[in-house]
Amino acid sequence: MAKSIPGIEELTDGKVSVHETVNEMYEKIHQDGLSNVFDRFDPQEKIRCGFCSDGVSCQLCTNGPCRISEKVGADLGDCGIDPDAMAMRNMLLRNIMGTSTYAHHAYNAFRTLKSTAEGKTPFGITDEEKLNWMAEAVGVDTSQSKEEVAIQLADFLIDQLSSDYDDPPAMVEIFAPEPRKQVWQDLAIYPAGVMHEIKDATASCLTNVDGDHVSMAKKALRAGIATIYGAQLGLEMVQDILFGTPTPHEVDTDMGILDPDYVNIMFNGHEPWTAVATIYAARDPQIQQKAKDAGAKGIRIIGSIETGQELLQRFEIDEVFRGLIGNWLAIEPVLATGAVDIFAMDENCSPPNLKPYEEKYQVKLVSVNDLVRIPGVEDNYDYKPTEVADTAQKLIDMGIENFKQRSENVTPHVPQRIQKAISGFSTEAVVNALGGKLDPLVDVLKAGSIKGVVGLVNCTSLANGPHDYMTVNLAKELIKRDILIVSGGCGNHGLEVAGLADLKAMEQAGDGLRAVCEQLNIPPVLSFGTCTDTGRISMLVTELANFLEVDTAQLPVAVTAPQYLEQKATIDAMFALAYGLYTHLSPTPPVAGGPKLVKLLTDDLEDLTGGKVALGNNPQEAADGIEAHIMKKREELGI
């Protein structure tokens, strides 16, 4: 699992993760004889196909499967498609899966806002200021009641998902930087609504429809822009309205937050609705007493991956909400602790082979989203805003019943490590930390105390080293070089658990960045949340570009996804490229079999959008490239 980085096994002592708790629980899973993601990786690595890794394998029609290899004279697919188009078509089709899941999340956000305003959910309008700000921005009359404002805003955002080609999407018009909009219009990548982009991109991938790699690359860029403005930005603003805009606060992470003497209900996925409803319900003293009557100390809610991060951004740690355990590669290890009663799954990142863990460690698996189905799991409560309070009560009742069985039949094994982190950064929080204006940030950038800013928006993977190895070590390299990190996604959870989002991490930063962190009392890694918060991060970059009156491509800013895994990450990368940013990716995307496509992404695109793909599986070398780019942009700006 570490062949791509020479000497990695010696550096990591053969461990599967940079996190000791995951290593500890891996040993237990291994000894217990359960299949797990770490043991499954090596056999798959031995049988992987180079054609698939290079993107030049196609199974879309009955004339195939086709593979392209000039060595045997197969320089085109049977239909006549060339390697560049084959690789780009594969990439485009994958990207659209990412766009689709973001659109699913967005639709649920918007209908939840509407149902809440109609009094049909357990939620409320928590941030009325954000509601009015968003409503005013999109042209909704804010002189009405907050409920009417929320209903009209929800209707507007739902309509924006399907905005057509004749009128530019209002969300792009309102929130995208002016110079970028002109670039997108000139390149014909100004998008329609996200649903139309999904439709058109998917249809273009049909056999014998679009065989031009440049055309399909443009469609991927269009989808990336539509995803950010049509789905991500709106859904995060709505979640702020419902649950509060994130503000920095200290939180707890890692597996030590689990106490097996409690009924532990863990939420995993990306959409926070059912988790928040369960937190509200579990705060009822009578509900807590039911758990105590069953022999538990009470009921606790635990966060896992992005749903956990959504909670972490907005809720203080207390006796009900206990924090975040980590990212998706920690799921099997945490279930093996024998301390989890309910593992509630929404939207994505719930591995399909969890049933053996349910049986071995007495944890009840439940889907709370219509997208998630796990083999052998029959408890499925598809999310409906009007029913979420009932679902929360069912989860609590099931958790209490499960606790009775678990406490009798399972000996828990919980690693005793809790890591502090500062979570809850947002554009508003950053600006507030700077005294309400961007001048202090610009001043330290000009002075060189901070050389630049990197958005680390990432998954986690085993394809380029152990769990979170590349993510954590690249982050250490960047902050050591006085580069501030704004992080989101599973990689963000990895950095939080590794201690890099803690105030103590400023000791690992360069002199300039450390001085800024000490002055503002912030860590060198700012936790902006989930991969969905790519839209929120773009808002901060837009604010900075507008303040300096430059295009985003001119800023000393870069993006890295040092252990990206799947399709939500790749569509985020497409947006970053359309946004004009240097975008480092690791592992290498499956496009190497298309030489013209590789040149387009790593070279030619820079002359078109200002963005480009950079590759590299070594933390130091990747940091070298990012730093060189930032220094080049500083020089061009004269700072």
C-alpha positions as CSV (number, residue, x, y, z in Angstrom):
1,M,0.0,0.0,0.0
2,A,3.0,2.3,-0.1
3,K,4.9,1.4,-3.2
4,S,4.5,4.9,-4.8
5,I,6.8,6.5,-2.1
6,P,10.2,4.9,-1.9
7,G,11.2,4.0,1.7
8,I,7.8,4.6,3.1
9,E,7.6,1.3,4.9
10,E,10.8,2.2,6.9
11,L,9.4,5.7,7.7
12,T,6.1,4.3,9.0
13,D,7.4,1.1,10.5
14,G,5.0,-0.9,8.3
15,K,1.9,0.6,10.0
16,V,-1.4,1.0,8.2
17,S,-2.1,4.5,9.5
18,V,-0.4,7.6,10.9
19,H,-2.9,7.5,13.7
20,E,-2.0,5.2,16.6
21,T,-5.6,4.5,17.5
22,V,-6.3,3.1,14.0
23,N,-3.1,1.0,14.2
24,E,-4.2,-0.4,17.5
25,M,-7.7,-1.3,16.4
26,Y,-6.4,-2.7,13.1
27,E,-4.4,-5.2,15.1
28,K,-7.6,-6.2,17.0
29,I,-9.6,-6.6,13.7
30,H,-6.8,-8.6,12.2
31,Q,-6.6,-10.9,15.2
32,D,-10.4,-11.3,15.2
33,G,-10.2,-12.5,11.6
34,L,-12.5,-9.9,10.1
35,S,-12.1,-8.6,6.5
36,N,-11.0,-5.0,6.5
37,V,-10.0,-2.3,4.1
38,F,-6.3,-2.5,4.9
39,D,-6.0,-6.3,4.4
40,R,-8.2,-6.1,1.2
41,F,-5.9,-3.5,-0.4
42,D,-2.8,-5.7,-1.0
43,P,-4.5,-8.5,-3.0
44,Q,-6.2,-5.9,-5.1
45,E,-3.0,-4.1,-5.7
46,K,-1.5,-7.3,-7.1
47,I,-4.2,-7.8,-9.8
48,R,-4.8,-4.2,-10.8
49,C,-4.8,-3.5,-14.6
50,G,-2.5,-0.8,-16.1
51,F,-5.1,0.0,-18.7
52,C,-7.6,0.9,-16.1
53,S,-5.0,2.9,-14.1
54,D,-4.2,4.9,-17.2
55,G,-7.8,5.5,-18.1
56,V,-7.6,3.6,-21.4
57,S,-10.1,0.8,-20.7
58,C,-13.8,1.1,-21.7
59,Q,-16.7,-1.2,-21.1
60,L,-19.6,1.0,-22.3
61,C,-20.8,-1.1,-25.3
62,T,-21.0,-4.7,-26.5
63,N,-18.2,-4.2,-29.0
64,G,-15.9,-4.0,-26.0
65,P,-14.5,-4.1,-23.5
66,C,-11.8,-2.2,-25.3
67,R,-8.3,-1.3,-24.2
68,I,-5.9,0.9,-26.0
69,S,-2.3,-0.2,-26.6
70,E,-0.1,1.0,-29.5
71,K,2.2,-2.0,-28.9
72,V,-0.3,-4.4,-30.4
73,G,-1.8,-1.9,-32.9
74,A,-4.9,-1.1,-30.8
75,D,-4.4,2.7,-30.9
76,L,-8.1,3.3,-31.0
77,G,-11.2,1.7,-29.4
78,D,-13.3,-0.4,-31.7
79,C,-15.7,2.6,-32.1
80,G,-12.8,4.7,-33.1
81,I,-12.3,6.7,-29.9
82,D,-8.8,7.8,-29.2
83,P,-6.9,7.3,-25.8
84,D,-7.4,11.0,-24.8
85,A,-11.1,10.9,-25.3
86,M,-11.5,7.5,-23.7
87,A,-9.6,8.7,-20.6
88,M,-11.5,12.0,-20.4
89,R,-14.9,10.2,-20.9
90,N,-14.1,8.0,-17.9
91,M,-13.1,11.0,-15.9
92,L,-16.2,13.0,-16.8
93,L,-18.6,10.1,-16.0
94,R,-16.9,9.7,-12.6
95,N,-17.1,13.5,-11.9
96,I,-20.8,13.5,-12.5
97,M,-21.3,11.0,-9.7
98,G,-19.7,13.6,-7.4
99,T,-21.9,16.3,-8.8
100,S,-25.0,14.1,-8.3
101,T,-24.3,13.4,-4.6
102,Y,-23.7,17.1,-3.9
103,A,-27.0,17.9,-5.7
104,H,-28.7,15.3,-3.6
105,H,-27.4,16.9,-0.4
106,A,-28.4,20.3,-1.7
107,Y,-31.9,19.3,-2.5
108,N,-32.4,17.8,1.0
109,A,-31.0,21.0,2.5
110,F,-33.4,23.2,0.6
111,R,-36.5,21.1,1.3
112,T,-35.5,20.9,5.0
113,L,-35.4,24.7,5.2
114,K,-38.8,24.9,3.6
115,S,-40.3,22.3,5.9
116,T,-38.7,23.9,8.9
117,A,-40.2,27.3,8.0
118,E,-43.6,25.5,7.7
119,G,-43.2,24.2,11.3
120,K,-42.9,20.6,10.2
121,T,-39.4,19.7,11.6
122,P,-37.7,19.8,15.0
123,F,-35.3,22.5,13.6
124,G,-35.6,26.2,13.7
125,I,-34.1,29.4,12.1
126,T,-30.9,29.6,14.2
127,D,-29.1,32.3,12.3
128,E,-31.6,34.8,11.2
129,E,-28.9,37.2,10.1
130,K,-27.5,34.7,7.7
131,L,-31.1,34.0,6.4
132,N,-31.6,37.7,5.7
133,W,-28.1,38.1,4.1
134,M,-28.7,35.2,1.8
135,A,-32.2,36.3,1.0
136,E,-31.2,39.9,0.2
137,A,-28.3,38.6,-2.0
138,V,-30.7,36.6,-4.2
139,G,-33.5,39.1,-4.3
140,V,-36.0,37.8,-1.7
141,D,-38.0,40.5,0.2
142,T,-36.8,40.4,3.8
143,S,-39.5,42.6,5.1
144,Q,-41.7,39.6,5.6
145,S,-41.7,37.1,8.5
146,K,-38.6,35.0,8.8
147,E,-40.7,32.0,7.9
148,E,-41.9,33.5,4.6
149,V,-38.4,34.6,3.8
150,A,-37.1,31.1,4.4
151,I,-39.8,29.5,2.3
152,Q,-39.1,31.8,-0.7
153,L,-35.4,31.3,-0.3
154,A,-35.8,27.6,-0.3
155,D,-38.0,27.7,-3.4
156,F,-35.4,29.9,-5.1
157,L,-32.6,27.5,-4.3
158,I,-34.6,24.5,-5.5
159,D,-35.3,26.3,-8.8
160,Q,-31.6,27.1,-9.2
161,L,-30.8,23.4,-9.3
162,S,-32.5,23.3,-12.6
163,S,-31.9,26.8,-14.0
164,D,-31.9,26.6,-17.8
165,Y,-29.6,27.7,-20.5
166,D,-31.4,30.9,-21.5
167,D,-30.8,32.8,-18.3
168,P,-27.5,32.7,-16.5
169,P,-27.8,30.9,-13.1
170,A,-28.4,33.6,-10.5
171,M,-26.1,31.9,-7.9
172,V,-23.1,32.1,-10.3
173,E,-24.0,35.7,-11.3
174,I,-24.3,36.8,-7.6
175,F,-21.4,34.9,-6.0
176,A,-18.7,34.3,-8.6
177,P,-15.9,36.8,-9.1
178,E,-16.4,39.2,-12.0
179,P,-13.1,38.3,-13.8
180,R,-13.9,34.6,-13.6
181,K,-17.3,35.0,-15.1
182,Q,-15.7,36.6,-18.2
183,V,-13.2,33.8,-18.5
184,W,-15.9,31.2,-18.3
185,Q,-18.0,33.0,-20.9
186,D,-15.1,33.3,-23.2
187,L,-14.3,29.6,-22.9
188,A,-18.0,28.5,-23.2
189,I,-17.9,26.9,-19.7
190,Y,-20.4,29.2,-18.0
191,P,-22.8,26.6,-16.6
192,A,-26.5,26.0,-16.5
193,G,-28.2,24.6,-13.4
194,V,-26.5,21.6,-11.8
195,M,-29.3,19.2,-12.9
196,H,-28.8,20.2,-16.6
197,E,-25.1,19.8,-16.3
198,I,-25.6,16.3,-14.8
199,K,-28.0,15.4,-17.7
200,D,-25.7,16.8,-20.4
201,A,-22.5,15.3,-19.1
202,T,-24.0,11.9,-18.6
203,A,-25.6,11.9,-22.0
204,S,-22.3,12.9,-23.6
205,C,-20.6,9.8,-22.2
206,L,-22.9,7.5,-24.1
207,T,-21.1,5.5,-26.8
208,N,-20.6,7.4,-30.0
209,V,-21.8,10.8,-28.7
210,D,-18.9,12.9,-27.7
211,G,-15.4,11.7,-28.8
212,D,-13.5,15.0,-28.3
213,H,-11.4,15.1,-25.1
214,V,-11.4,18.9,-25.1
215,S,-15.1,19.1,-25.4
216,M,-15.6,16.6,-22.5
217,A,-13.0,18.5,-20.4
218,K,-15.0,21.7,-20.8
219,K,-18.1,19.8,-19.7
220,A,-16.3,18.6,-16.6
221,L,-15.3,22.2,-15.9
222,R,-18.9,23.4,-16.4
223,A,-20.1,20.7,-14.0
224,G,-17.5,21.8,-11.4
225,I,-18.6,25.4,-11.5
226,A,-22.3,24.4,-11.3
227,T,-21.6,22.1,-8.4
228,I,-20.0,24.8,-6.3
229,Y,-22.5,27.6,-6.9
230,G,-25.7,25.5,-7.6
231,A,-25.3,23.0,-4.8
232,Q,-22.4,23.5,-2.3
233,L,-22.6,27.1,-1.6
234,G,-26.4,27.1,-1.1
235,L,-26.5,24.0,1.0
236,E,-23.9,25.2,3.4
237,M,-25.6,28.6,3.8
238,V,-28.9,26.8,4.5
239,Q,-27.2,24.6,7.1
240,D,-25.8,27.7,8.7
241,I,-29.3,29.2,8.8
242,L,-30.7,26.1,10.4
243,F,-27.9,25.1,12.8
244,G,-25.8,28.2,13.1
245,T,-22.8,29.7,11.2
246,P,-19.6,28.0,12.4
247,T,-17.4,29.9,14.8
248,P,-14.1,28.7,16.2
249,H,-14.3,26.6,19.3
250,E,-12.3,23.8,20.9
251,V,-13.5,20.2,20.2
252,D,-12.5,16.6,20.9
253,T,-11.5,14.1,18.3
254,D,-10.2,10.5,18.0
255,M,-11.5,7.3,19.5
256,G,-11.0,8.1,23.1
257,I,-14.2,10.1,23.1
258,L,-16.1,6.8,23.2
259,D,-17.2,5.6,26.7
260,P,-18.7,2.1,26.5
261,D,-20.8,2.8,29.6
262,Y,-23.0,5.1,27.5
263,V,-25.5,4.4,24.8
264,N,-23.4,5.6,21.8
265,I,-25.2,6.6,18.7
266,M,-22.7,7.3,15.8
267,F,-23.6,9.2,12.7
268,N,-21.6,8.7,9.5
269,G,-22.0,10.2,6.1
270,H,-22.5,13.8,4.8
271,E,-26.0,15.0,5.6
272,P,-26.5,16.1,9.2
273,W,-30.3,16.3,9.5
274,T,-31.0,13.1,11.5
275,A,-27.9,13.6,13.6
276,V,-29.0,17.0,14.7
277,A,-32.5,15.8,15.4
278,T,-31.1,13.1,17.6
279,I,-28.9,15.6,19.5
280,Y,-32.0,17.7,20.2
281,A,-33.9,14.6,21.3
282,A,-31.1,13.2,23.5
283,R,-30.9,16.5,25.4
284,D,-34.3,15.7,27.0
285,P,-33.7,14.6,30.6
286,Q,-36.5,12.0,30.3
287,I,-34.7,10.4,27.3
288,Q,-31.5,10.3,29.3
289,Q,-33.3,8.7,32.2
290,K,-34.6,6.0,29.9
291,A,-31.0,5.1,29.1
292,K,-30.0,5.2,32.8
293,D,-32.9,2.9,33.6
294,A,-31.5,0.4,31.1
295,G,-28.1,0.5,33.0
296,A,-26.3,3.1,30.9
297,K,-24.8,6.3,32.2
298,G,-26.8,8.2,29.5
299,I,-26.9,8.7,25.7
300,R,-24.2,10.3,23.7
301,I,-24.0,11.3,20.0
302,I,-20.7,10.6,18.2
303,G,-19.7,12.0,14.8
304,S,-18.0,10.1,12.0
305,I,-16.5,11.6,8.9
306,E,-18.4,14.5,7.2
307,T,-21.7,14.3,9.2
308,G,-19.5,14.3,12.3
309,Q,-17.6,17.4,10.9
310,E,-20.9,19.2,10.2
311,L,-21.8,18.7,13.9
312,L,-18.3,19.6,15.0
313,Q,-18.4,22.9,13.1
314,R,-21.6,24.1,14.8
315,F,-22.0,22.3,18.2
316,E,-20.0,22.7,21.4
317,I,-18.8,19.5,23.1
318,D,-21.0,18.7,26.0
319,E,-22.5,15.6,27.7
320,V,-24.6,14.7,24.7
321,F,-22.4,15.5,21.7
322,R,-18.9,14.2,22.3
323,G,-17.0,14.9,19.1
324,L,-15.5,13.3,16.0
325,I,-13.7,9.9,15.7
326,G,-12.0,10.5,12.3
327,N,-12.4,9.8,8.6
328,W,-13.8,6.9,6.6
329,L,-10.7,4.6,7.0
330,A,-11.4,4.7,10.8
331,I,-14.9,3.3,10.4
332,E,-14.1,-0.4,10.7
333,P,-11.6,0.2,13.5
334,V,-14.1,2.2,15.6
335,L,-16.9,-0.4,15.2
336,A,-14.4,-3.0,16.4
337,T,-14.1,-1.1,19.8
338,G,-17.4,-2.8,20.8
339,A,-18.5,0.6,22.2
340,V,-20.9,1.7,19.5
341,D,-24.7,0.9,19.7
342,I,-26.1,2.5,16.6
343,F,-24.1,3.3,13.4
344,A,-26.5,5.5,11.4
345,M,-25.5,6.0,7.8
346,D,-26.4,8.8,5.4
347,E,-25.5,9.6,1.8
348,N,-22.0,8.2,1.3
349,C,-18.8,6.8,2.7
350,S,-20.3,3.8,4.5
351,P,-18.4,0.7,3.3
352,P,-20.6,-2.2,2.1
353,N,-19.0,-5.0,4.1
354,L,-20.1,-3.8,7.6
355,K,-22.6,-6.6,8.4
356,P,-19.9,-8.8,9.9
357,Y,-19.0,-6.0,12.3
358,E,-22.6,-5.7,13.4
359,E,-22.6,-9.4,14.3
360,K,-19.2,-9.5,15.9
361,Y,-19.2,-6.3,17.9
362,Q,-23.0,-6.0,18.7
363,V,-23.5,-2.7,16.8
364,K,-26.8,-2.0,15.0
365,L,-26.4,-0.7,11.5
366,V,-29.2,1.7,10.2
367,S,-29.5,3.6,7.0
368,V,-31.1,7.1,7.4
369,N,-30.8,8.1,3.8
370,D,-32.4,6.8,0.6
371,L,-29.0,6.4,-1.2
372,V,-27.5,4.0,1.4
373,R,-28.1,0.3,1.3
374,I,-25.8,-2.2,3.1
375,P,-26.1,-5.9,2.3
376,G,-27.9,-7.7,5.2
377,V,-29.1,-4.4,6.8
378,E,-32.9,-4.2,6.9
379,D,-33.4,-1.0,9.1
380,N,-33.7,1.7,6.5
381,Y,-35.3,5.1,7.4
382,D,-35.1,7.2,4.3
383,Y,-34.8,10.9,5.1
384,K,-38.0,13.0,5.1
385,P,-37.9,16.3,6.8
386,T,-41.3,15.8,8.3
387,E,-40.4,12.4,9.8
388,V,-36.9,13.1,11.1
389,A,-38.0,13.6,14.7
390,D,-39.7,10.2,14.7
391,T,-36.6,8.6,13.2
392,A,-34.4,10.2,15.9
393,Q,-36.7,8.6,18.6
394,K,-36.5,5.2,16.9
395,L,-32.7,5.4,16.8
396,I,-32.6,6.3,20.5
397,D,-34.9,3.4,21.4
398,M,-32.9,1.0,19.3
399,G,-29.7,2.2,20.9
400,I,-31.0,1.6,24.4
401,E,-32.1,-1.9,23.5
402,N,-28.8,-2.6,21.8
403,F,-26.9,-1.3,24.9
404,K,-28.6,-4.0,27.0
405,Q,-27.2,-6.7,24.7
406,R,-23.8,-5.1,24.0
407,S,-23.0,-4.5,27.7
408,E,-23.6,-8.2,28.4
409,N,-22.0,-9.8,25.3
410,V,-19.1,-7.7,24.2
411,T,-15.9,-6.7,26.0
412,P,-15.1,-3.2,24.8
413,H,-11.6,-2.2,23.6
414,V,-11.4,1.6,23.3
415,P,-8.0,3.3,22.6
416,Q,-7.5,6.0,25.2
417,R,-6.5,9.0,23.1
418,I,-8.4,12.2,22.8
419,Q,-7.0,15.0,20.5
420,K,-8.0,18.6,20.9
421,A,-8.7,20.7,17.8
422,I,-10.1,24.1,16.9
423,S,-13.1,23.7,14.6
424,G,-15.7,26.0,13.2
425,F,-13.9,28.4,10.9
426,S,-15.9,30.1,8.2
427,T,-15.4,33.2,6.0
428,E,-17.2,35.2,8.6
429,A,-15.1,33.7,11.4
430,V,-11.9,34.5,9.6
431,V,-12.9,38.0,8.9
432,N,-14.0,38.5,12.5
433,A,-10.7,37.2,13.7
434,L,-9.0,39.8,11.6
435,G,-11.0,42.6,13.2
436,G,-13.9,42.6,10.7
437,K,-11.8,43.4,7.6
438,L,-9.2,41.7,5.4
439,D,-6.5,44.3,5.7
440,P,-4.5,42.4,8.4
441,L,-4.4,39.2,6.2
442,V,-3.3,41.2,3.2
443,D,-0.7,43.0,5.4
444,V,0.9,39.7,6.6
445,L,0.8,38.3,3.1
446,K,2.6,41.4,1.7
447,A,5.1,41.2,4.6
448,G,5.8,37.6,3.8
449,S,4.9,36.4,7.3
450,I,2.4,34.2,5.5
451,K,3.7,33.4,2.0
452,G,0.3,32.1,0.8
453,V,-2.7,30.0,1.5
454,V,-3.4,26.4,0.5
455,G,-6.9,24.9,0.4
456,L,-6.5,21.2,1.4
457,V,-9.7,19.6,0.4
458,N,-9.2,15.9,0.5
459,C,-10.5,12.3,1.1
460,T,-8.2,9.6,2.4
461,S,-6.8,6.6,0.5
462,L,-4.2,3.8,0.7
463,A,-3.1,4.2,-2.9
464,N,-0.1,6.5,-2.1
465,G,0.9,5.4,1.4
466,P,-0.6,4.6,4.8
467,H,-3.9,6.1,6.0
468,D,-3.4,9.9,6.1
469,Y,0.4,9.7,5.6
470,M,0.6,12.0,2.6
471,T,-2.1,14.4,4.0
472,V,-0.5,14.9,7.4
473,N,3.1,15.1,6.1
474,L,2.3,17.5,3.3
475,A,0.5,19.7,5.7
476,K,3.5,19.7,8.0
477,E,5.8,20.7,5.1
478,L,3.5,23.5,4.1
479,I,3.1,25.1,7.5
480,K,6.8,24.8,8.1
481,R,7.3,27.0,5.0
482,D,4.9,29.7,6.4
483,I,2.0,28.6,4.2
484,L,-1.4,28.8,6.0
485,I,-3.8,25.8,5.4
486,V,-7.6,26.0,5.1
487,S,-8.8,22.4,5.2
488,G,-12.0,20.5,4.4
489,G,-13.1,16.9,3.9
490,C,-11.8,13.6,5.2
491,G,-8.3,15.0,5.0
492,N,-9.4,17.7,7.5
493,H,-10.5,15.1,10.0
494,G,-7.0,13.4,9.5
495,L,-5.3,16.7,10.3
496,E,-7.6,17.3,13.3
497,V,-6.9,13.8,14.7
498,A,-3.1,14.3,14.0
499,G,-3.1,17.5,16.1
500,L,-2.5,20.0,13.3
501,A,-5.7,21.9,14.0
502,D,-4.7,22.4,17.6
503,L,-3.2,25.6,18.9
504,K,-0.1,23.6,19.9
505,A,0.6,22.9,16.2
506,M,1.8,26.5,15.8
507,E,5.1,25.2,17.3
508,Q,5.5,23.2,14.0
509,A,5.0,26.3,11.8
510,G,7.6,28.6,10.3
511,D,8.6,31.7,12.2
512,G,6.3,34.0,10.2
513,L,3.2,31.8,10.3
514,R,3.8,31.0,14.0
515,A,3.9,34.7,14.8
516,V,0.6,35.3,13.0
517,C,-1.0,32.3,14.7
518,E,0.1,33.6,18.1
519,Q,-1.2,37.0,17.4
520,L,-4.6,35.8,16.3
521,N,-4.7,32.7,18.6
522,I,-5.4,30.3,15.7
523,P,-3.8,27.1,14.6
524,P,-1.8,26.9,11.3
525,V,-4.5,24.6,9.9
526,L,-7.9,26.2,9.8
527,S,-10.7,23.6,9.9
528,F,-13.3,24.9,7.4
529,G,-15.3,21.7,7.6
530,T,-16.2,19.1,5.0
531,C,-15.6,18.6,1.3
532,T,-18.9,20.4,0.8
533,D,-17.2,23.4,2.3
534,T,-15.2,23.8,-0.9
535,G,-17.9,26.4,-1.7
536,R,-17.3,28.1,1.6
537,I,-13.6,28.2,1.0
538,S,-14.2,29.7,-2.5
539,M,-16.1,32.5,-0.8
540,L,-13.0,33.4,1.3
541,V,-10.8,33.3,-1.8
542,T,-13.3,35.5,-3.7
543,E,-13.4,38.0,-0.9
544,L,-9.6,38.2,-1.0
545,A,-9.5,38.6,-4.8
546,N,-12.2,41.3,-4.7
547,F,-10.4,43.1,-1.9
548,L,-7.1,43.2,-4.0
549,E,-9.1,43.9,-7.2
550,V,-7.4,40.9,-9.0
551,D,-8.5,37.7,-10.5
552,T,-8.4,34.5,-8.4
553,A,-5.7,33.1,-10.7
554,Q,-3.4,35.9,-9.6
555,L,-3.5,35.1,-5.9
556,P,-0.7,33.3,-4.0
557,V,-3.2,30.5,-3.4
558,A,-3.1,26.8,-4.3
559,V,-5.2,23.7,-3.8
560,T,-4.1,20.2,-2.8
561,A,-5.9,16.9,-2.6
562,P,-3.0,14.8,-1.4
563,Q,-5.0,11.5,-0.8
564,Y,-8.1,12.0,-2.8
565,L,-10.3,8.9,-3.1
566,E,-13.5,9.4,-5.2
567,Q,-15.8,11.4,-7.3
568,K,-16.8,14.2,-5.0
569,A,-13.1,15.0,-4.8
570,T,-12.6,15.0,-8.5
571,I,-15.5,17.4,-9.2
572,D,-14.1,19.7,-6.6
573,A,-10.7,19.6,-8.4
574,M,-12.5,20.5,-11.7
575,F,-13.9,23.6,-10.0
576,A,-10.5,24.6,-8.6
577,L,-9.1,24.4,-12.2
578,A,-12.0,26.5,-13.6
579,Y,-11.4,28.9,-10.7
580,G,-7.8,29.4,-11.9
581,L,-5.9,27.6,-9.2
582,Y,-2.8,25.4,-9.1
583,T,-4.3,22.0,-8.1
584,H,-2.0,19.3,-6.7
585,L,-3.4,15.8,-6.9
586,S,-2.2,12.5,-5.4
587,P,-2.4,9.7,-6.4
588,T,-2.1,10.3,-10.1
589,P,-5.6,10.4,-11.7
590,P,-6.4,7.6,-14.3
591,V,-5.6,9.7,-17.3
592,A,-2.0,8.9,-18.0
593,G,-2.9,6.9,-21.1
594,G,-4.1,10.0,-22.9
595,P,-1.0,12.2,-23.7
596,K,-2.9,15.1,-25.1
597,L,-5.3,15.1,-22.2
598,V,-2.3,15.0,-19.7
599,K,-0.8,18.0,-21.6
600,L,-4.1,19.8,-21.5
601,L,-4.5,19.4,-17.7
602,T,-0.9,20.0,-16.6
603,D,0.1,22.6,-19.1
604,D,-2.3,24.1,-21.7
605,L,-5.1,24.7,-19.2
606,E,-3.0,27.4,-17.5
607,D,-3.2,29.6,-20.5
608,L,-7.0,29.1,-20.6
609,T,-8.3,29.3,-17.0
610,G,-5.1,30.0,-15.1
611,G,-5.4,26.7,-13.4
612,K,-3.3,23.5,-13.9
613,V,-2.9,20.0,-12.4
614,A,0.3,19.2,-10.5
615,L,1.1,15.7,-9.6
616,G,3.4,14.2,-6.9
617,N,3.2,11.4,-4.3
618,N,6.1,12.7,-2.1
619,P,5.2,15.3,0.5
620,Q,8.4,17.3,0.2
621,E,8.3,17.4,-3.6
622,A,4.6,18.3,-3.6
623,A,5.3,21.1,-1.1
624,D,8.2,22.3,-3.3
625,G,5.9,22.7,-6.3
626,I,3.2,24.5,-4.3
627,E,5.7,26.9,-2.7
628,A,7.3,27.6,-6.1
629,H,3.8,28.5,-7.5
630,I,3.0,30.7,-4.5
631,M,6.3,32.5,-4.8
632,K,5.7,33.1,-8.5
633,K,2.3,34.6,-7.9
634,R,3.8,36.8,-5.1
635,E,6.4,38.1,-7.5
636,E,3.8,38.8,-10.2
637,L,1.8,40.8,-7.7
638,G,4.9,42.6,-6.6
639,I,4.8,41.4,-2.9
